[in-house]
Amino acid sequence: MDLGLYILYLILLTVCFILSLIKIKGNQLKIFPYLLFCSLVTEITVSVTNYVYKNHGIMYLIYQIYIPIEFLFLIFFLKQSITDNKISSFINWTILFFFIADFILIYFQGIFIFPGHILNLEGIIISILACNMLLNLPIDINTPIHKVSLLWISLGLLTYYSSSFIFNGLYNYLFINAIKSLSFLQSVLMMLPNYLLYLFISIGILCSNPTQK
């Protein structure tokens, strides 16, 4: 992966985290400082570990630990927007299904392999719930649609997870058989969606803190 692109990604993630600390007002987005802090610590740990040990297996182990944590944070956030009891019950079952699937994949594949399949499962679940949020936005006639924070965050989640399906599914194969193609896909299918994700989340955070009259 191009170092410049990765540094830009870390800068966007850091800015997003700082904004979450100083701009978030109210309970609806209160989970994001914790989620973004975990994301930032994970990426820094991965960078340092990869530099020191030159071992992709350790890097993948860190992601194996991080993904369930990220999933729970996102589920907690998305569940706040759900008023339908049936959908709320569906979410509870998806949590159980996700962790069972994660355990099975780790058992058969090991913990030192890129967790592409569990990332795709997470993406499917989060995309469904983000679509539900997008279709059920709490609209205030006095608030322009582009200033609704949940709009930007749901769009960010949908953009990121829908774009990463191909990359996550093909990563392990490309790592072994076509490393040049892997580098290109990392730049296009991973870095760009990551940029958009944290850009949209940042806009959503700024929209959650309207100017006081």
N, C-alpha and C positions, 0 to 999 in steps of 0.2 A: 504494500500500500504506500502511496506517496506520502512522505512525511509532512509536507506542507498542508495537504488535505486533512490529515489527522490532527495536526495542531489547530487548524481552523475549527474542526469539530470540537476539540476540547475547549477552545475559547468560547464558542457558542453555548456549550453546556455550562461552562462556568458563569457566563453572563446570565443565563436563564436561572441558575441556582441563586445567584445574588439578587436578581429581581424577585424571586419567590420569597426571599427573606425580608425584603424591605417594602414590597408592594402589595402582597396578598392581604386582602381584608375580608373578613367573614369566614364562615366555616366550610363553604363549598369546595374551595381549593386548598384547604389547610394541609392536605396530605402531600402536596407537591414539594415543599422544602425537604421533607424526609426522603421522598422518592428521588429527587434530583441529587441530594447529598449521596445517597447510595450509588447512584449512577456515576457520579464524579469520582467517588472513592474507588469504585470498581475499575473504571477506565484508567485511573492513575496507577492502581495496583497492577493491572494488566500490562501497562506500558513499562513500569519498572521491572516487573518479573520477566517480561519478554526480553528486555535489554540485558539484564543480569544473567539469566539462565539460558537464554536462547532456546527455550523449550516450549513448544506450542501446547503440549499436554497440560502443563501447569496453567497456562492461559485459559484453556478450555475448562479446566476444573473450576476456576474462578467464575466463569460464566455459568457453569452448572449450578453453582451456589446462588448466584445473583438472580437468575431468571425466575425461580419461584418467589423470591422476595418482590421483584418487580411486578409479577403477576398479581400478588396479593394487594399491593398498593393500588394498582390500576383497578382491580375489581372493587376495592373499597370505594374508590372515587366514583366509578361508573354506577355502582349500586345506589349511590345517593340520588341519582336522577330517575330511578325506577320507582314508579308508584303502583304498577300492576303486580299483584301478589303472585300471579302465575310466573311472570318473568323473574321476580325476586327468588322464587323457589327454583327456577331453572338455573339461576346464577349459583345457588348453593350446590346444586348437583354438578355444575361445571367445575367448581373448585375441587370437589372430590374426584371427579373424572380426571382432571388435570394432574393431580398429584399421584394417582394410581398409574397413569400413563407415563409420568416422569420416572417413577420408580421402576417400571417395567423396562423402559428404554435404557436407563442406567444399568440395570441388571444384565441386559443382553449386549449392550454396546460398550459399557464401561464409562468411567467418568473423565477419561482423558481424551475424549473425542468431541469434535465440535457439535453442540446440541441443536443441530438444524431442525430436526423433526419436532422437538418439544417447542422450539421457537415458532414453528409454523402452527402448531396446535394453539399456542398462546395467541398468535396472530388471528386465527380464525375466531376464537372466543372474544377477544378484545374488539375485533372489527364488527362482529354482530352487535355487541353492546354499544359500541360507538355509533353505529348506524341508528340504533334505537334512540340514543341520546340526541342525535342530529334531527331525527324526525319528531322528537317530542321536546324541543327547546322551549323553555319558559319565556315567552315573548311578552315584552312590555311595549305597548303602543308608543310610549314616550322614549323608547330606547332604539336607535337604529340597529338593524340586524348585524352590521359589521362591528358593533361595540358589545356584542354578546360574547362573553368570555368562553362559554361552553361550545359555541360554534367553532372557534379557532382551535380549541383543544381537541374536539372530536375530529375535525378535519386533519389535524396533525397526526392523530393516532391512525386514522384511516389511510392517510398517505404513506406513513412509515410502514405499517404492517402489510398493506397490499403490495408495496413495492419490494419487500424483502422476501416474499414467498419463494421466488425462483432461486435467489442467492442462497438462502438457508437450506433449501432442498438439495442443491447441487454442490455445496461447499466441500464436503468430504471427498466426493469423486474428483472434483477439479483440483483439490489440493494434491492428490496423488498423481493425476494423469495430465493436467493442463494448468500448470501454475501461472502461465502468462494470462490465460483467460480469466483465472481467478482474480488477478490483480486488476484487470479491467472491470470485472463485475463488482469488485469492492468499491471502486471509484464511482461507478454509475449507479448500481443498485443498492449500495449501502450508504455511502457518504452523502449523496444528494438527499435521499429520504431522511437521513439523520439531521442534515442542515434544516430541512423544512419542518421536521418534527419540533426541534427546539426553537426555531423561529416562530412557529405557530403557537407553541406553548407560551413563549415570551409575550406575544401579542395578547394572548388570552389572559395572562397575568396582569398586563397593563390595563386591559379592559375591565378587570375585576376591581380596579381602584379608581373609580370616576372622580373627576375634579369636584371638590366640594364647593358649593355655592355660598 
